[in-house]
Amino acid sequence: LFAIFAFATCGGYSGELRLSVDCANKSESDLSIDIAFAYPFRLHQVNFEAPTCEGKRQETLALIGDFSSSAEFFVTIAVFAFLYSLAATVVYIFFQNKYRENNRGPLIDFIVTVVFSFLWLVSSSAWAKGLSDVKVATDPDEVLLLISACKQQSNKCLPVRSPVMSSLNTSVVFGYLNFILWAGNIWFVFKETGWHSSGQRHPADTMEKQPGGYNQGGYNQDSYGPAGGYNQPGSYGEVGEYGQSQSYGQSGPTSFANQI
């Protein structure tokens, strides 16, 4: 949805500005000069006619600048991001087993997500700069400077209407929102890869093995130690079988009692 808003607000734009040239000779004036432009903002190809205030002759002029590269780059990234998001959604829902097979799906998804995050940042920044230049090139006050009749003080040139750029401003905002969205999604895609699982599993296995070995050693010492044998009088015979020193310790006191 964010990608759709991004390329729709930029790729579907069309704007218009209006100028007024009031000549000293009123019959030669043109008070409504409309100049329309649209995406991809090849402004140098936008022509308009303005009076020269020298008889009925008019001059053909063109706006300045070609900002199609940044605009088309931005829209292209938005379209491809939309298509990839749509394809990824289908894979997530209907092909989950194949997605996780051999860890290839999450790995490819992770790489593509990182690439799109970078491209969103670059394209949004480039289009923000391009939009700033478009605003300057289509400023009615700047366009009036191109008209030769406006250089004469006897003629009055005024801007009548400026183009509305709100949708283009929105496209830049959605561009950076897409960057934040894709960059934040890197972590969630990374958790699906084997890199995250292996990094989490190895320390857990090490911690489990160390307490297990310690408990086993402690259990063996408590089971076969002297304390265990004396606490259970019925197991003297069993304790004596595990070592000669314990057998001597048991028979010594008995012989001494017999001598007494």
Steps between C-alpha positions, in 0.01 A plus 500: 500500500782743581662426163170559318458839666859590415484439124138611465557844652809558286427317174145632471582866556408783266519868584441838347610857556355820360666829409379843398680735261343846482659699219502879475284451193206316655406333172826306506457372856440140604363480852464121512805301393451140615800270524429133574759240594491145637703194588781419405582875523694553179438869535727598212241341271212707645440789257277803534440821313528849643440843343799716414298822536636599159202470277310173484815292489545230763803304608520130579680417821569186704549430866848419628621165627464124457420321825375175351792287625431541871122482455512187283753334732271562797192365323690195368618404850145544632352277228758224548460518879125459458544199268751334731278559805208344315707197394646459850152506652389218271809296591451559874141378486499218245861383473626512858667156479694583185592837650673334795656218298883505524475850653513643147174692517576697819855571378380639165225693677755652739733612219215649295365684804840657569534605134152653488564690824810655348323578171207663680739728685692595184195548279309701762798729557553544125132573441490746793783694334329471160171625642676801649639582155158449339347750741761757407464440125121528513487801731298763311742775606789303348307426182418869452873568472503295177255733326667784316199736537534479879846658480346832392373717781209628296344152505356332807555129555332325792468139623134400506512144634774274629497122450375285787781272623327330794486156336868519408586590858296198608697275264827601668350430843385156388844436354668548837222306674572211266867519592414483872258213436747292300795577727299399806395180325867395463504373859188287458628345179842441662333297775368261233849425369730229631747763620271609781406142602858373508615802700229437760538120518877477561519698827192318633656157440820604678313623805295180517804274488692671782234469774429142389863390549523673836185337634612161380834532684335620817247217488770236465696638795194511724389151400829322557651716776542390862215719619251310293619165638480596866157654464367170370618219735348228282741582216828434684563194291444692179728781611773253596496356149604831343836537682737311734549799727131497588514123580798545735326786668197282567689185633746693724256609768341149508831318578587757766165439669558122500839542674337710771 
